[in-house]
């Protein structure tokens, strides 16, 4: 497919704009772009915040840089206050809403997106002065920058497959040879996105000194490597999303205990700490604020159920003697997990039962029968689990044996404890569990090479459902993330190669039916994202939580009055 270089160098010839047609608008089916819900800012309080500056104490990202192409989606939050996106995300619902694009439509062939841009949107320099107005050429520049050869931006390959066409100053089209369901999420202010920035500034800026000018409500002020980054609110009222505090500072604090200490000492006003540390912070007068959208899930994946040939079911499995190939074993292991006990012990009863892997109960692809049948098919029942194992040929004379990796996960504390607790539960139904400790690089290499033949791994994922199915169950590279079934691949490809949300949901539901009915995963919980705040400084913070896996919507931090 085209990498877009020819189009990137072409002149932006003016061509007639097609009238909007019945098409997808944003992330919903609608008759015309005008029906896209408007992006609404959180109302400004009448008085000024009690404090001039809010300080966040956060885990440092994997890479610290002013260069937007120098890191993936989980690191870009370090510059979020400076930039906006063609498509924004409603922080209350996750729904895609207009951003710098006032609306957009899917092209008639289903393989392109046409964006109609808002006019007179200014960039600002680091002094807060206007520095030109955004046009489609700045969108093109952003695409060029994030697809350059040395880019490691998470969606670089998705963008490279697109061919951009500037129609006029306020209209641009991105076309793919094959539709890609990741396109909307990849462009939007969610899991990475396309941070629109100024071509004029990008051509002259020294990224060692500062980032490229953006259109956001804050501008970059200063940073100290490995220590902090500071943003100042623009003097003029922002066109769409005015901030509350005059300054936002983010301090990089790696240890959770140090983040907790800084919060209690009044050095920071917002931070994230483990669930088990929250009661102490609350007793000291701090307040919990929860992200509005719950998309982080934790689960166990079974590794070793790999097809020899995804297109030929008769070719069988690479490890036919692995016990995990047996559907009855997979169900028995699921029924041997006391999810209520895990939730109480490690998640303070905050986890919401995940009835089907990767598809939330509120998602358009959710099948109500998954919830209705969950207790019968997956619920904790040791007698039923033992019976299933006996039917599969396992008993005290032929004990089922499997391996579990003992590992930490970055998204919540206590990963090893969760693993060991489940190993104990399985021991109670007659399963011998070998606990394996291995460094992440070695484990990942074995997984990618399909060398894990009877292993169970604790997972945490924040990706949208279609991407999650790709990471866990489909049979095209990369493989190794979880149990495979030949029926999933064509359903996944049908969902992935459509920009029509109804079509995506139809095939995603069918693929998840297979995963659910054949026990190809071990769903545990949807886990909320909490921030702990000092209520003397912060009154509220409306943010989606785990859509991107990191912090977004900084301008929605509202100060105490």
Secondary structure as the mmCIF struct_conf table of DSSP 4:
data_model
#
loop_
_struct_conf.conf_type_id
_struct_conf.id
_struct_conf.beg_label_comp_id
_struct_conf.beg_label_asym_id
_struct_conf.beg_label_seq_id
_struct_conf.end_label_comp_id
_struct_conf.end_label_asym_id
_struct_conf.end_label_seq_id
BEND BEND1 UNK A 4 UNK A 4
HELX_RH_AL_P HELX_RH_AL_P1 UNK A 5 UNK A 9
BEND BEND2 UNK A 10 UNK A 10
HELX_LH_PP_P HELX_LH_PP_P1 UNK A 16 UNK A 20
BEND BEND3 UNK A 22 UNK A 22
STRN STRN1 UNK A 23 UNK A 25
TURN_TY1_P TURN_TY1_P1 UNK A 26 UNK A 27
STRN STRN2 UNK A 28 UNK A 30
BEND BEND4 UNK A 31 UNK A 32
HELX_RH_3T_P HELX_RH_3T_P1 UNK A 33 UNK A 35
BEND BEND5 UNK A 36 UNK A 36
HELX_LH_PP_P HELX_LH_PP_P2 UNK A 37 UNK A 39
HELX_LH_PP_P HELX_LH_PP_P3 UNK A 41 UNK A 45
BEND BEND6 UNK A 46 UNK A 47
HELX_LH_PP_P HELX_LH_PP_P4 UNK A 48 UNK A 49
BEND BEND7 UNK A 50 UNK A 52
STRN STRN3 UNK A 53 UNK A 58
HELX_LH_PP_P HELX_LH_PP_P5 UNK A 59 UNK A 61
BEND BEND8 UNK A 62 UNK A 62
BEND BEND9 UNK A 66 UNK A 66
TURN_TY1_P TURN_TY1_P2 UNK A 68 UNK A 69
BEND BEND10 UNK A 70 UNK A 71
TURN_TY1_P TURN_TY1_P3 UNK A 73 UNK A 75
HELX_RH_3T_P HELX_RH_3T_P2 UNK A 76 UNK A 82
BEND BEND11 UNK A 86 UNK A 86
STRN STRN4 UNK A 87 UNK A 89
TURN_TY1_P TURN_TY1_P4 UNK A 91 UNK A 93
STRN STRN5 UNK A 96 UNK A 98
BEND BEND12 UNK A 99 UNK A 100
STRN STRN6 UNK A 101 UNK A 106
TURN_TY1_P TURN_TY1_P5 UNK A 108 UNK A 109
BEND BEND13 UNK A 110 UNK A 111
STRN STRN7 UNK A 112 UNK A 117
HELX_LH_PP_P HELX_LH_PP_P6 UNK A 118 UNK A 118
BEND BEND14 UNK A 119 UNK A 120
STRN STRN8 UNK A 122 UNK A 124
TURN_TY1_P TURN_TY1_P6 UNK A 126 UNK A 127
BEND BEND15 UNK A 128 UNK A 128
STRN STRN9 UNK A 130 UNK A 133
HELX_RH_AL_P HELX_RH_AL_P2 UNK A 136 UNK A 146
TURN_TY1_P TURN_TY1_P7 UNK A 147 UNK A 147
BEND BEND16 UNK A 148 UNK A 148
TURN_TY1_P TURN_TY1_P8 UNK A 149 UNK A 150
TURN_TY1_P TURN_TY1_P9 UNK A 154 UNK A 155
HELX_RH_AL_P HELX_RH_AL_P3 UNK A 156 UNK A 160
TURN_TY1_P TURN_TY1_P10 UNK A 161 UNK A 161
STRN STRN10 UNK A 162 UNK A 168
TURN_TY1_P TURN_TY1_P11 UNK A 169 UNK A 170
STRN STRN11 UNK A 171 UNK A 176
BEND BEND17 UNK A 177 UNK A 178
TURN_TY1_P TURN_TY1_P12 UNK A 181 UNK A 181
HELX_RH_AL_P HELX_RH_AL_P4 UNK A 182 UNK A 187
BEND BEND18 UNK A 188 UNK A 192
STRN STRN12 UNK A 197 UNK A 197
HELX_RH_AL_P HELX_RH_AL_P5 UNK A 199 UNK A 202
TURN_TY1_P TURN_TY1_P13 UNK A 203 UNK A 204
TURN_TY1_P TURN_TY1_P14 UNK A 207 UNK A 209
HELX_LH_PP_P HELX_LH_PP_P7 UNK A 211 UNK A 213
STRN STRN13 UNK A 214 UNK A 214
BEND BEND19 UNK A 216 UNK A 217
STRN STRN14 UNK A 218 UNK A 224
TURN_TY1_P TURN_TY1_P15 UNK A 225 UNK A 227
STRN STRN15 UNK A 228 UNK A 233
BEND BEND20 UNK A 235 UNK A 236
HELX_LH_PP_P HELX_LH_PP_P8 UNK A 237 UNK A 238
BEND BEND21 UNK A 239 UNK A 240
BEND BEND22 UNK A 244 UNK A 246
STRN STRN16 UNK A 247 UNK A 252
HELX_RH_AL_P HELX_RH_AL_P6 UNK A 256 UNK A 264
TURN_TY1_P TURN_TY1_P16 UNK A 265 UNK A 266
BEND BEND23 UNK A 267 UNK A 267
BEND BEND24 UNK A 269 UNK A 269
STRN STRN17 UNK A 270 UNK A 271
HELX_RH_AL_P HELX_RH_AL_P7 UNK A 275 UNK A 283
TURN_TY1_P TURN_TY1_P17 UNK A 284 UNK A 285
STRN STRN18 UNK A 287 UNK A 290
BEND BEND25 UNK A 292 UNK A 292
STRN STRN19 UNK A 293 UNK A 293
STRN STRN20 UNK A 297 UNK A 303
STRN STRN21 UNK A 307 UNK A 307
BEND BEND26 UNK A 308 UNK A 308
TURN_TY1_P TURN_TY1_P18 UNK A 310 UNK A 311
HELX_RH_3T_P HELX_RH_3T_P3 UNK A 313 UNK A 315
STRN STRN22 UNK A 317 UNK A 317
TURN_TY1_P TURN_TY1_P19 UNK A 318 UNK A 321
HELX_RH_3T_P HELX_RH_3T_P4 UNK A 323 UNK A 325
BEND BEND27 UNK A 326 UNK A 326
HELX_RH_AL_P HELX_RH_AL_P8 UNK A 327 UNK A 335
TURN_TY1_P TURN_TY1_P20 UNK A 336 UNK A 336
HELX_RH_AL_P HELX_RH_AL_P9 UNK A 339 UNK A 346
BEND BEND28 UNK A 347 UNK A 347
TURN_TY1_P TURN_TY1_P21 UNK A 348 UNK A 349
HELX_LH_PP_P HELX_LH_PP_P9 UNK A 351 UNK A 351
STRN STRN23 UNK A 352 UNK A 353
BEND BEND29 UNK A 355 UNK A 356
TURN_TY1_P TURN_TY1_P22 UNK A 357 UNK A 358
TURN_TY1_P TURN_TY1_P23 UNK A 361 UNK A 362
BEND BEND30 UNK A 363 UNK A 363
TURN_TY1_P TURN_TY1_P24 UNK A 364 UNK A 365
HELX_RH_AL_P HELX_RH_AL_P10 UNK A 368 UNK A 378
BEND BEND31 UNK A 379 UNK A 379
HELX_RH_AL_P HELX_RH_AL_P11 UNK A 382 UNK A 391
TURN_TY1_P TURN_TY1_P25 UNK A 392 UNK A 393
STRN STRN24 UNK A 395 UNK A 395
TURN_TY1_P TURN_TY1_P26 UNK A 396 UNK A 397
STRN STRN25 UNK A 398 UNK A 398
STRN STRN26 UNK A 400 UNK A 405
BEND BEND32 UNK A 410 UNK A 413
HELX_RH_AL_P HELX_RH_AL_P12 UNK A 415 UNK A 427
TURN_TY1_P TURN_TY1_P27 UNK A 428 UNK A 430
STRN STRN27 UNK A 431 UNK A 436
HELX_RH_AL_P HELX_RH_AL_P13 UNK A 440 UNK A 448
TURN_TY1_P TURN_TY1_P28 UNK A 449 UNK A 450
BEND BEND33 UNK A 453 UNK A 454
STRN STRN28 UNK A 455 UNK A 461
BEND BEND34 UNK A 463 UNK A 463
HELX_RH_AL_P HELX_RH_AL_P14 UNK A 465 UNK A 472
TURN_TY1_P TURN_TY1_P29 UNK A 473 UNK A 473
BEND BEND35 UNK A 475 UNK A 478
BEND BEND36 UNK A 481 UNK A 482
HELX_RH_AL_P HELX_RH_AL_P15 UNK A 486 UNK A 496
TURN_TY1_P TURN_TY1_P30 UNK A 497 UNK A 497
HELX_RH_AL_P HELX_RH_AL_P16 UNK A 501 UNK A 517
TURN_TY1_P TURN_TY1_P31 UNK A 518 UNK A 519
BEND BEND37 UNK A 521 UNK A 521
STRN STRN29 UNK A 522 UNK A 526
STRN STRN30 UNK A 530 UNK A 533
TURN_TY1_P TURN_TY1_P32 UNK A 535 UNK A 537
STRN STRN31 UNK A 538 UNK A 541
STRN STRN32 UNK A 545 UNK A 545
BEND BEND38 UNK A 546 UNK A 550
HELX_RH_3T_P HELX_RH_3T_P5 UNK A 554 UNK A 556
STRN STRN33 UNK A 557 UNK A 559
#
